[in-house]
Amino acid sequence: MSRYMPITGLDCNVPSLLIDTEAPLDVLHETAAFRIRSATQLLETFALHEVAQALVISLRDGCDLLDVIGRHLRA
């Protein structure tokens, strides 16, 4: 695996956003958790729709799991 991996959210020939695969786990975890929390909060604004609510529940569960992992990483 190369050190820098392009994010998969963008489909382009020359990626400009990369993940440092050798970054400390706590840094990678916090970055992922922040992005998931941000998406969850945005989805909650659309929570009037049943599909959005189902997605919010799954994302919240994922955030809870990431919080537990983060606590273990920082310990």
PQR file of N, CA, C, O and H, with PARSE charges and radii, in Angstrom:
ATOM      1  N   MET A   1       0.855  -1.171   0.000 -0.4000 1.5000
ATOM      2  CA  MET A   1       0.000   0.000   0.000 -0.0000 2.0000
ATOM      3  C   MET A   1       0.905   1.239   0.000  0.5500 1.7000
ATOM      4  O   MET A   1       1.875   1.317   0.754 -0.5500 1.4000
ATOM      5  N   SER A   2       0.572   2.180  -0.844 -0.4000 1.5000
ATOM      6  CA  SER A   2       1.355   3.417  -0.859 -0.0000 2.0000
ATOM      7  C   SER A   2       0.968   4.280   0.344  0.5500 1.7000
ATOM      8  O   SER A   2      -0.105   4.117   0.926 -0.5500 1.4000
ATOM      9  H   SER A   2      -0.215   2.117  -1.456  0.4000 1.0000
ATOM     10  N   ARG A   3       1.858   5.192   0.696 -0.4000 1.5000
ATOM     11  CA  ARG A   3       1.617   6.008   1.890 -0.0000 2.0000
ATOM     12  C   ARG A   3       0.391   6.898   1.734  0.5500 1.7000
ATOM     13  O   ARG A   3      -0.391   7.042   2.674 -0.5500 1.4000
ATOM     14  H   ARG A   3       2.729   5.324   0.223  0.4000 1.0000
ATOM     15  N   TYR A   4       0.212   7.496   0.562 -0.4000 1.5000
ATOM     16  CA  TYR A   4      -0.901   8.424   0.373 -0.0000 2.0000
ATOM     17  C   TYR A   4      -1.962   7.787  -0.515  0.5500 1.7000
ATOM     18  O   TYR A   4      -1.684   7.366  -1.638 -0.5500 1.4000
ATOM     19  H   TYR A   4       0.846   7.380  -0.202  0.4000 1.0000
ATOM     20  N   MET A   5      -3.166   7.725   0.002 -0.4000 1.5000
ATOM     21  CA  MET A   5      -4.280   7.096  -0.691 -0.0000 2.0000
ATOM     22  C   MET A   5      -5.322   8.167  -1.016  0.5500 1.7000
ATOM     23  O   MET A   5      -5.739   8.906  -0.124 -0.5500 1.4000
ATOM     24  H   MET A   5      -3.392   8.067   0.914  0.4000 1.0000
ATOM     25  N   PRO A   6      -5.749   8.264  -2.276 -0.5600 1.5000
ATOM     26  CA  PRO A   6      -6.777   9.261  -2.593  0.2800 2.0000
ATOM     27  C   PRO A   6      -8.111   8.894  -1.939  0.5500 1.7000
ATOM     28  O   PRO A   6      -8.456   7.718  -1.823 -0.5500 1.4000
ATOM     29  N   ILE A   7      -8.854   9.922  -1.514 -0.4000 1.5000
ATOM     30  CA  ILE A   7     -10.184   9.641  -0.970 -0.0000 2.0000
ATOM     31  C   ILE A   7     -11.069   9.151  -2.107  0.5500 1.7000
ATOM     32  O   ILE A   7     -10.885   9.542  -3.260 -0.5500 1.4000
ATOM     33  H   ILE A   7      -8.574  10.877  -1.609  0.4000 1.0000
ATOM     34  N   THR A   8     -12.022   8.302  -1.779 -0.4000 1.5000
ATOM     35  CA  THR A   8     -12.859   7.712  -2.824 -0.0000 2.0000
ATOM     36  C   THR A   8     -14.092   8.552  -3.128  0.5500 1.7000
ATOM     37  O   THR A   8     -14.842   8.239  -4.053 -0.5500 1.4000
ATOM     38  H   THR A   8     -12.171   7.984  -0.842  0.4000 1.0000
ATOM     39  N   GLY A   9     -14.309   9.608  -2.364 -0.4000 1.5000
ATOM     40  CA  GLY A   9     -15.486  10.445  -2.571 -0.0000 2.0000
ATOM     41  C   GLY A   9     -15.432  11.281  -3.832  0.5500 1.7000
ATOM     42  O   GLY A   9     -16.455  11.792  -4.287 -0.5500 1.4000
ATOM     43  H   GLY A   9     -13.700   9.861  -1.612  0.4000 1.0000
ATOM     44  N   LEU A  10     -14.249  11.425  -4.397 -0.4000 1.5000
ATOM     45  CA  LEU A  10     -14.087  12.213  -5.619 -0.0000 2.0000
ATOM     46  C   LEU A  10     -13.606  11.307  -6.741  0.5500 1.7000
ATOM     47  O   LEU A  10     -12.675  10.523  -6.559 -0.5500 1.4000
ATOM     48  H   LEU A  10     -13.418  11.010  -4.028  0.4000 1.0000
ATOM     49  N   ASP A  11     -14.232  11.415  -7.881 -0.4000 1.5000
ATOM     50  CA  ASP A  11     -13.833  10.616  -9.029 -0.0000 2.0000
ATOM     51  C   ASP A  11     -13.148  11.539 -10.032  0.5500 1.7000
ATOM     52  O   ASP A  11     -13.811  12.194 -10.837 -0.5500 1.4000
ATOM     53  H   ASP A  11     -14.989  12.052  -8.029  0.4000 1.0000
ATOM     54  N   CYS A  12     -11.812  11.588  -9.978 -0.4000 1.5000
ATOM     55  CA  CYS A  12     -11.082  12.447 -10.893 -0.0000 2.0000
ATOM     56  C   CYS A  12      -9.750  11.786 -11.255  0.5500 1.7000
ATOM     57  O   CYS A  12      -9.287  10.881 -10.560 -0.5500 1.4000
ATOM     58  H   CYS A  12     -11.273  11.056  -9.324  0.4000 1.0000
ATOM     59  N   ASN A  13      -9.153  12.240 -12.332 -0.4000 1.5000
ATOM     60  CA  ASN A  13      -7.893  11.660 -12.805 -0.0000 2.0000
ATOM     61  C   ASN A  13      -6.705  12.043 -11.936  0.5500 1.7000
ATOM     62  O   ASN A  13      -5.786  11.244 -11.759 -0.5500 1.4000
ATOM     63  H   ASN A  13      -9.529  12.975 -12.896  0.4000 1.0000
ATOM     64  N   VAL A  14      -6.711  13.249 -11.394 -0.4000 1.5000
ATOM     65  CA  VAL A  14      -5.608  13.718 -10.554 -0.0000 2.0000
ATOM     66  C   VAL A  14      -6.179  14.063  -9.177  0.5500 1.7000
ATOM     67  O   VAL A  14      -6.689  15.166  -8.977 -0.5500 1.4000
ATOM     68  H   VAL A  14      -7.458  13.899 -11.537  0.4000 1.0000
ATOM     69  N   PRO A  15      -6.098  13.127  -8.228 -0.5600 1.5000
ATOM     70  CA  PRO A  15      -6.672  13.388  -6.905  0.2800 2.0000
ATOM     71  C   PRO A  15      -5.905  14.475  -6.169  0.5500 1.7000
ATOM     72  O   PRO A  15      -4.676  14.525  -6.213 -0.5500 1.4000
ATOM     73  N   SER A  16      -6.646  15.341  -5.493 -0.4000 1.5000
ATOM     74  CA  SER A  16      -6.002  16.409  -4.721 -0.0000 2.0000
ATOM     75  C   SER A  16      -6.209  16.223  -3.217  0.5500 1.7000
ATOM     76  O   SER A  16      -5.539  16.876  -2.417 -0.5500 1.4000
ATOM     77  H   SER A  16      -7.644  15.300  -5.457  0.4000 1.0000
ATOM     78  N   LEU A  17      -7.110  15.356  -2.834 -0.4000 1.5000
ATOM     79  CA  LEU A  17      -7.335  15.063  -1.422 -0.0000 2.0000
ATOM     80  C   LEU A  17      -6.849  13.646  -1.149  0.5500 1.7000
ATOM     81  O   LEU A  17      -7.335  12.677  -1.732 -0.5500 1.4000
ATOM     82  H   LEU A  17      -7.655  14.826  -3.484  0.4000 1.0000
ATOM     83  N   LEU A  18      -5.877  13.551  -0.246 -0.4000 1.5000
ATOM     84  CA  LEU A  18      -5.246  12.272   0.024 -0.0000 2.0000
ATOM     85  C   LEU A  18      -5.283  11.950   1.509  0.5500 1.7000
ATOM     86  O   LEU A  18      -5.329  12.846   2.351 -0.5500 1.4000
ATOM     87  H   LEU A  18      -5.482  14.338   0.228  0.4000 1.0000
ATOM     88  N   ILE A  19      -5.262  10.661   1.819 -0.4000 1.5000
ATOM     89  CA  ILE A  19      -5.183  10.194   3.194 -0.0000 2.0000
ATOM     90  C   ILE A  19      -3.764   9.694   3.422  0.5500 1.7000
ATOM     91  O   ILE A  19      -3.246   8.897   2.640 -0.5500 1.4000
ATOM     92  H   ILE A  19      -5.225   9.932   1.135  0.4000 1.0000
ATOM     93  N   ASP A  20      -3.138  10.164   4.494 -0.4000 1.5000
ATOM     94  CA  ASP A  20      -1.813   9.681   4.871 -0.0000 2.0000
ATOM     95  C   ASP A  20      -2.015   8.377   5.633  0.5500 1.7000
ATOM     96  O   ASP A  20      -2.419   8.399   6.795 -0.5500 1.4000
ATOM     97  H   ASP A  20      -3.558  10.812   5.129  0.4000 1.0000
ATOM     98  N   THR A  21      -1.742   7.250   5.002 -0.4000 1.5000
ATOM     99  CA  THR A  21      -1.989   5.946   5.615 -0.0000 2.0000
ATOM    100  C   THR A  21      -1.045   5.666   6.778  0.5500 1.7000
ATOM    101  O   THR A  21      -1.245   4.694   7.506 -0.5500 1.4000
ATOM    102  H   THR A  21      -1.413   7.232   4.058  0.4000 1.0000
ATOM    103  N   GLU A  22      -0.037   6.485   6.965 -0.4000 1.5000
ATOM    104  CA  GLU A  22       0.905   6.308   8.069 -0.0000 2.0000
ATOM    105  C   GLU A  22       0.666   7.312   9.208  0.5500 1.7000
ATOM    106  O   GLU A  22       1.450   7.387  10.153 -0.5500 1.4000
ATOM    107  H   GLU A  22       0.125   7.275   6.373  0.4000 1.0000
ATOM    108  N   ALA A  23      -0.422   8.076   9.105 -0.4000 1.5000
ATOM    109  CA  ALA A  23      -0.763   9.019  10.181 -0.0000 2.0000
ATOM    110  C   ALA A  23      -1.133   8.227  11.431  0.5500 1.7000
ATOM    111  O   ALA A  23      -1.573   7.082  11.326 -0.5500 1.4000
ATOM    112  H   ALA A  23      -1.059   8.015   8.337  0.4000 1.0000
ATOM    113  N   PRO A  24      -0.958   8.821  12.611 -0.5600 1.5000
ATOM    114  CA  PRO A  24      -1.337   8.124  13.844  0.2800 2.0000
ATOM    115  C   PRO A  24      -2.820   7.743  13.832  0.5500 1.7000
ATOM    116  O   PRO A  24      -3.659   8.480  13.315 -0.5500 1.4000
ATOM    117  N   LEU A  25      -3.124   6.582  14.410 -0.4000 1.5000
ATOM    118  CA  LEU A  25      -4.509   6.099  14.419 -0.0000 2.0000
ATOM    119  C   LEU A  25      -5.474   7.071  15.061  0.5500 1.7000
ATOM    120  O   LEU A  25      -6.607   7.216  14.602 -0.5500 1.4000
ATOM    121  H   LEU A  25      -2.442   5.983  14.830  0.4000 1.0000
ATOM    122  N   ASP A  26      -5.036   7.748  16.131 -0.4000 1.5000
ATOM    123  CA  ASP A  26      -5.961   8.680  16.781 -0.0000 2.0000
ATOM    124  C   ASP A  26      -6.299   9.855  15.876  0.5500 1.7000
ATOM    125  O   ASP A  26      -7.416  10.372  15.928 -0.5500 1.4000
ATOM    126  H   ASP A  26      -4.115   7.631  16.503  0.4000 1.0000
ATOM    127  N   VAL A  27      -5.361  10.281  15.053 -0.4000 1.5000
ATOM    128  CA  VAL A  27      -5.614  11.376  14.111 -0.0000 2.0000
ATOM    129  C   VAL A  27      -6.568  10.911  13.018  0.5500 1.7000
ATOM    130  O   VAL A  27      -7.510  11.627  12.677 -0.5500 1.4000
ATOM    131  H   VAL A  27      -4.454   9.861  15.011  0.4000 1.0000
ATOM    132  N   LEU A  28      -6.337   9.724  12.465 -0.4000 1.5000
ATOM    133  CA  LEU A  28      -7.236   9.180  11.436 -0.0000 2.0000
ATOM    134  C   LEU A  28      -8.636   8.980  12.008  0.5500 1.7000
ATOM    135  O   LEU A  28      -9.633   9.292  11.355 -0.5500 1.4000
ATOM    136  H   LEU A  28      -5.572   9.143  12.742  0.4000 1.0000
ATOM    137  N   HIS A  29      -8.703   8.463  13.218 -0.4000 1.5000
ATOM    138  CA  HIS A  29      -9.996   8.240  13.866 -0.0000 2.0000
ATOM    139  C   HIS A  29     -10.754   9.545  14.052  0.5500 1.7000
ATOM    140  O   HIS A  29     -11.933   9.637  13.710 -0.5500 1.4000
ATOM    141  H   HIS A  29      -7.893   8.210  13.748  0.4000 1.0000
ATOM    142  N   GLU A  30     -10.077  10.561  14.597 -0.4000 1.5000
ATOM    143  CA  GLU A  30     -10.746  11.840  14.867 -0.0000 2.0000
ATOM    144  C   GLU A  30     -11.228  12.492  13.578  0.5500 1.7000
ATOM    145  O   GLU A  30     -12.301  13.095  13.550 -0.5500 1.4000
ATOM    146  H   GLU A  30      -9.119  10.487  14.875  0.4000 1.0000
ATOM    147  N   THR A  31     -10.448  12.375  12.517 -0.4000 1.5000
ATOM    148  CA  THR A  31     -10.853  12.943  11.228 -0.0000 2.0000
ATOM    149  C   THR A  31     -12.091  12.237  10.695  0.5500 1.7000
ATOM    150  O   THR A  31     -13.028  12.890  10.235 -0.5500 1.4000
ATOM    151  H   THR A  31      -9.577  11.885  12.539  0.4000 1.0000
ATOM    152  N   ALA A  32     -12.101  10.912  10.754 -0.4000 1.5000
ATOM    153  CA  ALA A  32     -13.265  10.147  10.289 -0.0000 2.0000
ATOM    154  C   ALA A  32     -14.492  10.462  11.136  0.5500 1.7000
ATOM    155  O   ALA A  32     -15.588  10.660  10.611 -0.5500 1.4000
ATOM    156  H   ALA A  32     -11.340  10.382  11.127  0.4000 1.0000
ATOM    157  N   ALA A  33     -14.297  10.505  12.444 -0.4000 1.5000
ATOM    158  CA  ALA A  33     -15.423  10.786  13.341 -0.0000 2.0000
ATOM    159  C   ALA A  33     -16.009  12.168  13.065  0.5500 1.7000
ATOM    160  O   ALA A  33     -17.229  12.334  13.055 -0.5500 1.4000
ATOM    161  H   ALA A  33     -13.407  10.344  12.870  0.4000 1.0000
ATOM    162  N   PHE A  34     -15.150  13.157  12.843 -0.4000 1.5000
ATOM    163  CA  PHE A  34     -15.628  14.510  12.556 -0.0000 2.0000
ATOM    164  C   PHE A  34     -16.461  14.539  11.281  0.5500 1.7000
ATOM    165  O   PHE A  34     -17.524  15.158  11.241 -0.5500 1.4000
ATOM    166  H   PHE A  34     -14.159  13.023  12.851  0.4000 1.0000
ATOM    167  N   ARG A  35     -15.973  13.867  10.239 -0.4000 1.5000
ATOM    168  CA  ARG A  35     -16.701  13.870   8.965 -0.0000 2.0000
ATOM    169  C   ARG A  35     -18.046  13.163   9.100  0.5500 1.7000
ATOM    170  O   ARG A  35     -19.044  13.610   8.535 -0.5500 1.4000
ATOM    171  H   ARG A  35     -15.109  13.364  10.272  0.4000 1.0000
ATOM    172  N   ILE A  36     -18.073  12.067   9.841 -0.4000 1.5000
ATOM    173  CA  ILE A  36     -19.335  11.342  10.025 -0.0000 2.0000
ATOM    174  C   ILE A  36     -20.306  12.160  10.872  0.5500 1.7000
ATOM    175  O   ILE A  36     -21.499  12.206  10.572 -0.5500 1.4000
ATOM    176  H   ILE A  36     -17.262  11.704  10.299  0.4000 1.0000
ATOM    177  N   ARG A  37     -19.804  12.811  11.938 -0.4000 1.5000
ATOM    178  CA  ARG A  37     -20.678  13.664  12.756 -0.0000 2.0000
ATOM    179  C   ARG A  37     -21.251  14.814  11.926  0.5500 1.7000
ATOM    180  O   ARG A  37     -22.428  15.148  12.058 -0.5500 1.4000
ATOM    181  H   ARG A  37     -18.835  12.773  12.182  0.4000 1.0000
ATOM    182  N   SER A  38     -20.432  15.412  11.082 -0.4000 1.5000
ATOM    183  CA  SER A  38     -20.901  16.518  10.242 -0.0000 2.0000
ATOM    184  C   SER A  38     -22.004  16.057   9.301  0.5500 1.7000
ATOM    185  O   SER A  38     -23.019  16.737   9.148 -0.5500 1.4000
ATOM    186  H   SER A  38     -19.475  15.141  10.975  0.4000 1.0000
ATOM    187  N   ALA A  39     -21.811  14.914   8.679 -0.4000 1.5000
ATOM    188  CA  ALA A  39     -22.834  14.379   7.776 -0.0000 2.0000
ATOM    189  C   ALA A  39     -24.109  14.036   8.537  0.5500 1.7000
ATOM    190  O   ALA A  39     -25.216  14.257   8.045 -0.5500 1.4000
ATOM    191  H   ALA A  39     -20.987  14.361   8.804  0.4000 1.0000
ATOM    192  N   THR A  40     -23.946  13.501   9.731 -0.4000 1.5000
ATOM    193  CA  THR A  40     -25.108  13.158  10.550 -0.0000 2.0000
ATOM    194  C   THR A  40     -25.903  14.406  10.915  0.5500 1.7000
ATOM    195  O   THR A  40     -27.131  14.411  10.825 -0.5500 1.4000
ATOM    196  H   THR A  40     -23.047  13.322  10.131  0.4000 1.0000
ATOM    197  N   GLN A  41     -25.214  15.454  11.322 -0.4000 1.5000
ATOM    198  CA  GLN A  41     -25.906  16.692  11.686 -0.0000 2.0000
ATOM    199  C   GLN A  41     -26.633  17.293  10.491  0.5500 1.7000
ATOM    200  O   GLN A  41     -27.738  17.817  10.634 -0.5500 1.4000
ATOM    201  H   GLN A  41     -24.217  15.451  11.395  0.4000 1.0000
ATOM    202  N   LEU A  42     -26.022  17.222   9.322 -0.4000 1.5000
ATOM    203  CA  LEU A  42     -26.689  17.723   8.123 -0.0000 2.0000
ATOM    204  C   LEU A  42     -27.922  16.884   7.813  0.5500 1.7000
ATOM    205  O   LEU A  42     -28.981  17.424   7.493 -0.5500 1.4000
ATOM    206  H   LEU A  42     -25.124  16.797   9.206  0.4000 1.0000
ATOM    207  N   LEU A  43     -27.785  15.571   7.907 -0.4000 1.5000
ATOM    208  CA  LEU A  43     -28.928  14.698   7.645 -0.0000 2.0000
ATOM    209  C   LEU A  43     -30.063  14.936   8.623  0.5500 1.7000
ATOM    210  O   LEU A  43     -31.234  14.823   8.260 -0.5500 1.4000
ATOM    211  H   LEU A  43     -26.925  15.132   8.167  0.4000 1.0000
ATOM    212  N   GLU A  44     -29.722  15.267   9.866 -0.4000 1.5000
ATOM    213  CA  GLU A  44     -30.766  15.516  10.864 -0.0000 2.0000
ATOM    214  C   GLU A  44     -31.647  16.697  10.485  0.5500 1.7000
ATOM    215  O   GLU A  44     -32.793  16.770  10.927 -0.5500 1.4000
ATOM    216  H   GLU A  44     -28.771  15.359  10.161  0.4000 1.0000
ATOM    217  N   THR A  45     -31.146  17.614   9.687 -0.4000 1.5000
ATOM    218  CA  THR A  45     -31.976  18.735   9.254 -0.0000 2.0000
ATOM    219  C   THR A  45     -33.054  18.266   8.272  0.5500 1.7000
ATOM    220  O   THR A  45     -34.055  18.950   8.057 -0.5500 1.4000
ATOM    221  H   THR A  45     -30.215  17.555   9.328  0.4000 1.0000
ATOM    222  N   PHE A  46     -32.831  17.089   7.682 -0.4000 1.5000
ATOM    223  CA  PHE A  46     -33.808  16.517   6.756 -0.0000 2.0000
ATOM    224  C   PHE A  46     -34.583  15.378   7.392  0.5500 1.7000
ATOM    225  O   PHE A  46     -35.217  14.591   6.689 -0.5500 1.4000
ATOM    226  H   PHE A  46     -32.018  16.534   7.856  0.4000 1.0000
ATOM    227  N   ALA A  47     -34.540  15.280   8.710 -0.4000 1.5000
ATOM    228  CA  ALA A  47     -35.091  14.126   9.418 -0.0000 2.0000
ATOM    229  C   ALA A  47     -36.608  14.015   9.328  0.5500 1.7000
ATOM    230  O   ALA A  47     -37.185  13.086   9.893 -0.5500 1.4000
ATOM    231  H   ALA A  47     -34.025  15.920   9.281  0.4000 1.0000
ATOM    232  N   LEU A  48     -37.259  14.927   8.640 -0.4000 1.5000
ATOM    233  CA  LEU A  48     -38.709  14.812   8.456 -0.0000 2.0000
ATOM    234  C   LEU A  48     -39.053  13.650   7.537  0.5500 1.7000
ATOM    235  O   LEU A  48     -40.173  13.139   7.558 -0.5500 1.4000
ATOM    236  H   LEU A  48     -36.790  15.682   8.181  0.4000 1.0000
ATOM    237  N   HIS A  49     -38.093  13.244   6.742 -0.4000 1.5000
ATOM    238  CA  HIS A  49     -38.320  12.129   5.820 -0.0000 2.0000
ATOM    239  C   HIS A  49     -37.885  10.820   6.481  0.5500 1.7000
ATOM    240  O   HIS A  49     -36.869  10.779   7.175 -0.5500 1.4000
ATOM    241  H   HIS A  49     -37.184  13.660   6.725  0.4000 1.0000
ATOM    242  N   GLU A  50     -38.650   9.762   6.267 -0.4000 1.5000
ATOM    243  CA  GLU A  50     -38.374   8.486   6.921 -0.0000 2.0000
ATOM    244  C   GLU A  50     -37.016   7.915   6.518  0.5500 1.7000
ATOM    245  O   GLU A  50     -36.318   7.342   7.355 -0.5500 1.4000
ATOM    246  H   GLU A  50     -39.475   9.796   5.704  0.4000 1.0000
ATOM    247  N   VAL A  51     -36.635   8.061   5.265 -0.4000 1.5000
ATOM    248  CA  VAL A  51     -35.345   7.531   4.814 -0.0000 2.0000
ATOM    249  C   VAL A  51     -34.209   8.273   5.496  0.5500 1.7000
ATOM    250  O   VAL A  51     -33.243   7.654   5.943 -0.5500 1.4000
ATOM    251  H   VAL A  51     -37.201   8.527   4.585  0.4000 1.0000
ATOM    252  N   ALA A  52     -34.313   9.575   5.578 -0.4000 1.5000
ATOM    253  CA  ALA A  52     -33.269  10.360   6.240 -0.0000 2.0000
ATOM    254  C   ALA A  52     -33.160   9.958   7.699  0.5500 1.7000
ATOM    255  O   ALA A  52     -32.054   9.875   8.233 -0.5500 1.4000
ATOM    256  H   ALA A  52     -35.097  10.077   5.214  0.4000 1.0000
ATOM    257  N   GLN A  53     -34.285   9.709   8.352 -0.4000 1.5000
ATOM    258  CA  GLN A  53     -34.260   9.310   9.755 -0.0000 2.0000
ATOM    259  C   GLN A  53     -33.552   7.969   9.926  0.5500 1.7000
ATOM    260  O   GLN A  53     -32.793   7.790  10.878 -0.5500 1.4000
ATOM    261  H   GLN A  53     -35.183   9.776   7.917  0.4000 1.0000
ATOM    262  N   ALA A  54     -33.789   7.032   9.021 -0.4000 1.5000
ATOM    263  CA  ALA A  54     -33.108   5.734   9.096 -0.0000 2.0000
ATOM    264  C   ALA A  54     -31.604   5.900   8.922  0.5500 1.7000
ATOM    265  O   ALA A  54     -30.821   5.223   9.589 -0.5500 1.4000
ATOM    266  H   ALA A  54     -34.406   7.178   8.248  0.4000 1.0000
ATOM    267  N   LEU A  55     -31.200   6.792   8.037 -0.4000 1.5000
ATOM    268  CA  LEU A  55     -29.774   7.053   7.839 -0.0000 2.0000
ATOM    269  C   LEU A  55     -29.158   7.706   9.069  0.5500 1.7000
ATOM    270  O   LEU A  55     -28.032   7.387   9.451 -0.5500 1.4000
ATOM    271  H   LEU A  55     -31.836   7.342   7.495  0.4000 1.0000
ATOM    272  N   VAL A  56     -29.890   8.609   9.677 -0.4000 1.5000
ATOM    273  CA  VAL A  56     -29.401   9.279  10.886 -0.0000 2.0000
ATOM    274  C   VAL A  56     -29.162   8.255  11.992  0.5500 1.7000
ATOM    275  O   VAL A  56     -28.150   8.327  12.690 -0.5500 1.4000
ATOM    276  H   VAL A  56     -30.805   8.867   9.366  0.4000 1.0000
ATOM    277  N   ILE A  57     -30.067   7.316  12.158 -0.4000 1.5000
ATOM    278  CA  ILE A  57     -29.906   6.297  13.196 -0.0000 2.0000
ATOM    279  C   ILE A  57     -28.638   5.491  12.954  0.5500 1.7000
ATOM    280  O   ILE A  57     -27.869   5.263  13.888 -0.5500 1.4000
ATOM    281  H   ILE A  57     -30.889   7.257  11.591  0.4000 1.0000
ATOM    282  N   SER A  58     -28.408   5.060  11.731 -0.4000 1.5000
ATOM    283  CA  SER A  58     -27.204   4.285  11.410 -0.0000 2.0000
ATOM    284  C   SER A  58     -25.940   5.108  11.627  0.5500 1.7000
ATOM    285  O   SER A  58     -24.955   4.603  12.165 -0.5500 1.4000
ATOM    286  H   SER A  58     -29.033   5.245  10.973  0.4000 1.0000
ATOM    287  N   LEU A  59     -25.962   6.362  11.216 -0.4000 1.5000
ATOM    288  CA  LEU A  59     -24.793   7.218  11.400 -0.0000 2.0000
ATOM    289  C   LEU A  59     -24.530   7.484  12.874  0.5500 1.7000
ATOM    290  O   LEU A  59     -23.375   7.499  13.299 -0.5500 1.4000
ATOM    291  H   LEU A  59     -26.762   6.773  10.779  0.4000 1.0000
ATOM    292  N   ARG A  60     -25.578   7.694  13.660 -0.4000 1.5000
ATOM    293  CA  ARG A  60     -25.403   7.918  15.098 -0.0000 2.0000
ATOM    294  C   ARG A  60     -24.775   6.689  15.754  0.5500 1.7000
ATOM    295  O   ARG A  60     -23.891   6.815  16.602 -0.5500 1.4000
ATOM    296  H   ARG A  60     -26.516   7.682  13.315  0.4000 1.0000
ATOM    297  N   ASP A  61     -25.238   5.496  15.357 -0.4000 1.5000
ATOM    298  CA  ASP A  61     -24.641   4.265  15.890 -0.0000 2.0000
ATOM    299  C   ASP A  61     -23.157   4.201  15.535  0.5500 1.7000
ATOM    300  O   ASP A  61     -22.328   3.842  16.372 -0.5500 1.4000
ATOM    301  H   ASP A  61     -25.956   5.393  14.668  0.4000 1.0000
ATOM    302  N   GLY A  62     -22.828   4.547  14.300 -0.4000 1.5000
ATOM    303  CA  GLY A  62     -21.430   4.565  13.872 -0.0000 2.0000
ATOM    304  C   GLY A  62     -20.613   5.565  14.672  0.5500 1.7000
ATOM    305  O   GLY A  62     -19.471   5.282  15.032 -0.5500 1.4000
ATOM    306  H   GLY A  62     -23.501   4.838  13.621  0.4000 1.0000
ATOM    307  N   CYS A  63     -21.178   6.724  14.953 -0.4000 1.5000
ATOM    308  CA  CYS A  63     -20.495   7.735  15.770 -0.0000 2.0000
ATOM    309  C   CYS A  63     -20.243   7.202  17.178  0.5500 1.7000
ATOM    310  O   CYS A  63     -19.166   7.411  17.736 -0.5500 1.4000
ATOM    311  H   CYS A  63     -22.106   6.954  14.660  0.4000 1.0000
ATOM    312  N   ASP A  64     -21.220   6.522  17.747 -0.4000 1.5000
ATOM    313  CA  ASP A  64     -21.054   5.951  19.082 -0.0000 2.0000
ATOM    314  C   ASP A  64     -19.916   4.936  19.091  0.5500 1.7000
ATOM    315  O   ASP A  64     -19.094   4.923  20.007 -0.5500 1.4000
ATOM    316  H   ASP A  64     -22.095   6.352  17.294  0.4000 1.0000
ATOM    317  N   LEU A  65     -19.875   4.092  18.073 -0.4000 1.5000
ATOM    318  CA  LEU A  65     -18.802   3.102  17.980 -0.0000 2.0000
ATOM    319  C   LEU A  65     -17.442   3.773  17.817  0.5500 1.7000
ATOM    320  O   LEU A  65     -16.464   3.355  18.437 -0.5500 1.4000
ATOM    321  H   LEU A  65     -20.543   4.102  17.329  0.4000 1.0000
ATOM    322  N   LEU A  66     -17.378   4.807  16.989 -0.4000 1.5000
ATOM    323  CA  LEU A  66     -16.118   5.536  16.818 -0.0000 2.0000
ATOM    324  C   LEU A  66     -15.686   6.202  18.112  0.5500 1.7000
ATOM    325  O   LEU A  66     -14.490   6.270  18.394 -0.5500 1.4000
ATOM    326  H   LEU A  66     -18.173   5.146  16.486  0.4000 1.0000
ATOM    327  N   ASP A  67     -16.622   6.692  18.901 -0.4000 1.5000
ATOM    328  CA  ASP A  67     -16.280   7.295  20.192 -0.0000 2.0000
ATOM    329  C   ASP A  67     -15.622   6.277  21.118  0.5500 1.7000
ATOM    330  O   ASP A  67     -14.648   6.590  21.802 -0.5500 1.4000
ATOM    331  H   ASP A  67     -17.594   6.636  18.672  0.4000 1.0000
ATOM    332  N   VAL A  68     -16.161   5.054  21.138 -0.4000 1.5000
ATOM    333  CA  VAL A  68     -15.587   4.012  21.978 -0.0000 2.0000
ATOM    334  C   VAL A  68     -14.176   3.668  21.499  0.5500 1.7000
ATOM    335  O   VAL A  68     -13.257   3.537  22.308 -0.5500 1.4000
ATOM    336  H   VAL A  68     -16.953   4.800  20.582  0.4000 1.0000
ATOM    337  N   ILE A  69     -14.006   3.523  20.178 -0.4000 1.5000
ATOM    338  CA  ILE A  69     -12.687   3.228  19.612 -0.0000 2.0000
ATOM    339  C   ILE A  69     -11.708   4.350  19.953  0.5500 1.7000
ATOM    340  O   ILE A  69     -10.560   4.093  20.318 -0.5500 1.4000
ATOM    341  H   ILE A  69     -14.752   3.630  19.521  0.4000 1.0000
ATOM    342  N   GLY A  70     -12.166   5.581  19.833 -0.4000 1.5000
ATOM    343  CA  GLY A  70     -11.314   6.734  20.131 -0.0000 2.0000
ATOM    344  C   GLY A  70     -10.845   6.727  21.566  0.5500 1.7000
ATOM    345  O   GLY A  70      -9.684   7.036  21.837 -0.5500 1.4000
ATOM    346  H   GLY A  70     -13.098   5.789  19.537  0.4000 1.0000
ATOM    347  N   ARG A  71     -11.728   6.380  22.501 -0.4000 1.5000
ATOM    348  CA  ARG A  71     -11.347   6.322  23.907 -0.0000 2.0000
ATOM    349  C   ARG A  71     -10.254   5.280  24.132  0.5500 1.7000
ATOM    350  O   ARG A  71      -9.312   5.499  24.895 -0.5500 1.4000
ATOM    351  H   ARG A  71     -12.671   6.129  22.281  0.4000 1.0000
ATOM    352  N   HIS A  72     -10.400   4.136  23.447 -0.4000 1.5000
ATOM    353  CA  HIS A  72      -9.380   3.080  23.572 -0.0000 2.0000
ATOM    354  C   HIS A  72      -8.051   3.527  22.955  0.5500 1.7000
ATOM    355  O   HIS A  72      -6.986   3.230  23.496 -0.5500 1.4000
ATOM    356  H   HIS A  72     -11.165   3.958  22.827  0.4000 1.0000
ATOM    357  N   LEU A  73      -8.111   4.233  21.836 -0.4000 1.5000
ATOM    358  CA  LEU A  73      -6.884   4.698  21.192 -0.0000 2.0000
ATOM    359  C   LEU A  73      -6.144   5.716  22.044  0.5500 1.7000
ATOM    360  O   LEU A  73      -4.913   5.727  22.073 -0.5500 1.4000
ATOM    361  H   LEU A  73      -8.977   4.475  21.397  0.4000 1.0000
ATOM    362  N   ARG A  74      -6.898   6.581  22.746 -0.4000 1.5000
ATOM    363  CA  ARG A  74      -6.277   7.615  23.566 -0.0000 2.0000
ATOM    364  C   ARG A  74      -5.766   7.079  24.907  0.5500 1.7000
ATOM    365  O   ARG A  74      -4.952   7.721  25.570 -0.5500 1.4000
ATOM    366  H   ARG A  74      -7.897   6.572  22.722  0.4000 1.0000
ATOM    367  N   ALA A  75      -6.255   5.895  25.299 -0.4000 1.5000
ATOM    368  CA  ALA A  75      -5.867   5.322  26.598 -0.0000 2.0000
ATOM    369  C   ALA A  75      -4.430   4.792  26.575  0.5500 1.7000
ATOM    370  O   ALA A  75      -3.945   4.279  27.583 -0.5500 1.4000
ATOM    371  H   ALA A  75      -6.917   5.373  24.760  0.4000 1.0000
TER
END
